[in-house]
Amino acid sequence: MAINEPIRVSVISTTLNCQEGLRECVEHLIQELDGRRFLEIVIVDGGSSDGTWELLLEMQQQEPRIRVFQEIGANISRGRNLAVQHSRGNVILSFDSGCQVVDGYMRLLIQPFIDDPDCGVTGGKTEVVGMNVFEESVACLQQGTPKDTFNPSSRSIALRKSVFEAIGGYDESVCAGEDTHLNHKWRNAGVKYVHVPEARVFWRVRPSLGSLYKMQRRNATGSVILRNPWGPGGWVVRLNIVALAVSLAGLLGGVVGVTGGWYAAGVGAAGWIGYVLFRTLRRKRWKSFIDPVRLVCVIAIMLAMDLGTWSGTIHGWIQRRRMNREK
């Protein structure tokens, strides 16, 4: 798939109620726009009610290389697809509106296309950050997972527009998990990928147990609907669901007097606790959780995320079954 045409880059994103950090992120990216290789920033708003849309209109008025559009109700997949449709470049660089990037980020992510005409997709490195003890605990759990070396997030990905169009873009039937699905499609098409760890993106983690639960539930639901029957966690989800089922069944059995009920409840709970310890101790994370406050935080965090994954997986099964019946 060698392509020798000059590289022309459109930077795209979609946003919804993400006013905080948006201006700083976009102004950082504007510094690399040169009108020749880096043409424009295209942002689609999904119907913000917190002043984000007004801020986007203001930035567009101040900087004509920023082009903004709005479609009320558009989910993240629809928003990204619309941004690509409005773009003028032959290479698409996608970012998330709430993230921050290193200096020279766009140049780093685009350089492989210049060096190698066969390159079709590049991905940067996401670094998760937290602003308090709770968020730092979340960041520690999520840091060090080398997913972006082979499965780049759409907060840090660039791909040729011809590749994007050939694989059909993002699946608009889901509100989460769409970037993993996109990755599967270009990989299955045999597109060459180059990982660029120097192109770092800083993403602030979710600030509460409730937001973590909702994030995991959306991701798991979307992943199941997009034909991954066990969601984003694979065998881990299966083991956790089994542990939860054994624990609940044992608890109910113990209450009504079934022999071995309390024993089964203990085995199931021990299985989940063992998983918590595994997640906490691996990759030298234990150094971060010697503090008892952080240890309590990580147990609560993992419970919220697991509950989100469990409920999202079950919800995805139900939704997928309903969609199959309607076909």
N, C-alpha and C positions, 0 to 999 in steps of 0.2 A: 504494500500500500504506500509506496513512495510518492510523496507529494512535494513538489518543488516550488509551489507558488509562494510569494512573499507572505510572511506572517502578519496578520492584522487581528488584534485582540479586542474583544468586547468583554468587559468585566460585568458580571450579572449577579443579581441577588433577588430574593423576595423577602418581605418583612410583614409583620403584623404586631402592632403595639410594642414596638422595640425602640422607643425614642432614646432610652439611655444608651450611650456609647455609639449611637449611629453616626452622628456628625463626626466624631473623632475618627472612627474607622474609615468613613468615606473620604475625609480630608487627607488622611494618610495615603490612601490609594490614588487620589487625584494627583499627588506629587509625581507619580510615574507616568501619567498620561502625557503623550508627546504629539498626538495628532498624526503620527506616522505608523508606528507599530502598535502602540496602545491608544485606541481610538476613543473609548467612551466607557461610562458606567451606566448600566441599565438596571433599574430597580422597579419591581412590581409590588404594590401594596395590596394586601388582601382585605382592606376595609378597616384600618386602624381607627380607634376611638380615643387614643391618648395623646394626640397631637403629632404622631409620627408622619401622617400624610401631609399635614401642614408644613412640617419641617422639610420633608422631601420637596415640596413645591418651592419653598424658600431657597433650598440649595440649588434646585434646577434654575431658578431665576438668576442666582449669583454666578453659576457656572454652567454654560451651555453644553459642556461635554457630559453633564449628568442629565439623563433622560428618565423620567419617572412616569409610571402608569398605574392605574388602580382598577382592580376587579373585585368588587365586594363579594366575599364568600369564597374566594379562591384559596384552596389549600396550598401547602408548600410545593407540591409537585406541579400543580396548575400554575402557580406563580413563577416557578423556574422555567417551565415550558414557554409561558408567555414572554418572559424576559429574553429567552433565546430567540423567539420569533421576531421580536422587535430589534434584535441586535444586528449590527452591520459587519462585524468581523467574521473571519473564517476560523478563528479559534475562540472558544468560550472559556472564560475563567470564572468559576463560581465561588462566591464567598457568603458567609453569614453576617447579617447586619450587626450583630452584637459582639463580634470578635475583634481582636486587634492582631496586627501582623508585624513582622520584622521589616526593617528598612530593606528596600530592594526586593520585596516579596514577589511582585509580579514578574520582574526580570528573571529571578531564580526559577520560578515555576514554568516559564515559557522557554527558557534556554534549551532544554532537550529537543523541542520542536525545530529549533534553528540548527542544532548540531546533527540531528538525525531525521531525515525526511520520512522514515518508517515509523517514527514515534506518533502514536495516536492519542495517548492519555498520559497525563502526569498528575502526581498527587504530592501534597506537602505533608508536614508533620503537625499534628494537633497536640498542644500542651495544655492540660487542664489546670486551672488555677482557682484558688479560693481566697476569700477576703476575711474569713473568721475561722474559729476552731471547727465549726460544723462543716463549712465548705472545704477547708483544708483536709478534713477526714475523707470527704467524698472524693476530692482530687487525688489523694494518696491511693485510694482503692482503684481509681480508674487510670492512674498514671502507669506507664511502663508496659501497657499492652500494645504489642507491635502490629496492630491491625492495619494502620495506614501504610505499612510497607507493601501490602497486597490488596487492601480494601479501603481506598481513600474515602474520607467523608466528603460530602458535597460542600462543606464549609471550606475545603481546600483541595480543589480539583480543577484541572484544565483539560479540555479535549477539543479535537478538531470538530468544527460544526458539521462536517460531512459524516463523521462517526456518530455524533449525536442524532442526526436525522436518520441515518441508516438503521439504528437500533430502536428508533421510535421514541426517544426521549424518556422522561419520567412517567411512571404509571400514575395516573391521576385518580385511581380508584381508592387510594389509601392516603392517610395523613401522616404516616411515619413509616420508616423502613424503606423508603423509595430510593435512597442513594445506594444501599446494598443491592437492591434489585437492579439498578442501573449498572452497577459494577459487574453483576453476573452476566448481563446482556453483552457488554463490550468484551468481556473475557471469552464468552462462548463464541463470539465472532472472530476471535483470534487477533484482537487489536493489541499492539505492543504498548506496554506500560512502563513508565520510568518513575521511580520514587525519588523525591527530592527532599531529604530531611532538613536541609538548610532553610527551606521555605516554611518557616514556623508560623503557626496560628495559635493564638492564646484565647482559649474558650473558658469563660467563667461557668462553673458548675451550677446546678440547681440549688437554690438557697434554703429549701425546706423539705421535710419528709413528704409532705403532700405533693409537691412539685416533682420530686423524684419518683414517687409512685405513679403519677400521671404520665411522666415521660416513659417509664418502663412499660406501662400498660399500652400506650400508643404504639411504641416500637414493636412489642410482641404481637399485638393485633395486626399491624400492618405486615409484619414478617410472615405470619401464618396465612393471611389472605394472599400474599404474593408467593404462595406455594412452598413455603418452608414450614412443614407441619408442626415443628416444635419451637417455632419462633427463633429469636436470635441466640438462645443459649444452648441449643442442641441437647447433648446428653446431660448437661448440668440441670437443665429444666426438668428433664425426665426424672432424674434422681430426687430433685427437690419436691416435685409433685408426689412422687411415691412416698417420700418421707413425711410430707404433710398429710397425705391420705392415711398412712399407717398411724400417725400420731392422733389425728382426729377420730379415726375409727376406734383406736384403743381407748381414747378418752371417753367416748360415748359408751363403749363396752364396759369400762371400769365403773362408770356412773350407774349403769343398770345391772351390774353384778356379773358380767360375763367373765369367765375364767381367763386370765392372761391379758385382760383388757389394759390394766395399768402398765403391765410389762410392755405391751405393744406401743402404748403411748410414749413410754420412756425410750424405746428403741428408735421410734420415729423422730422424737425430739433430739436424741443423741446424734442421729444422722445429720440433721440440719446444723446442730452446733459444731459438729466436725467439719462441715463445709465452711462455716463461718471462720473457724480457726485456720483452715487451709487458705482461705482468701486473705486472712489477716496476716499470716506469717510468711507467705511466699514472697519472692522477689525482695527480700530484706525489709518488707513493710513493717515487721514487728518493731523495728526501731522507732517508728512513728507512733506506735500504740502502747508504749510503756506507760504513758500518761493515762491514768484511769478515766479521766474525762473523755479523752479521745477514744478509748476502748468502748465506753458506753455509747458514744456517738456512732462508732462503726457498726456495732450490733444493731442499733436502731435503723441505721442507714440500709444495712443489708436486708433487714426484715422488710422495710418499706419497698425496696427494689425487688425483692423476691415475690412479695405479694402482688406488685404490679406486673411482674413477668408471668406469674401463675394466672392471674385474672385475665390478663391480656391474651395469653395463649388460649384459654378457654373461650373468651369472647371471639377471638379470631376463628376458632373452629366453628362456632355458632354462625358467625357472619359468612364464612366460606360455604357452609352447608346451605344457608339461605340463598346465597348467590347462585350456587349450583342448581338449586331447585327452580330458580327463576329463569334460567337459561332455556 
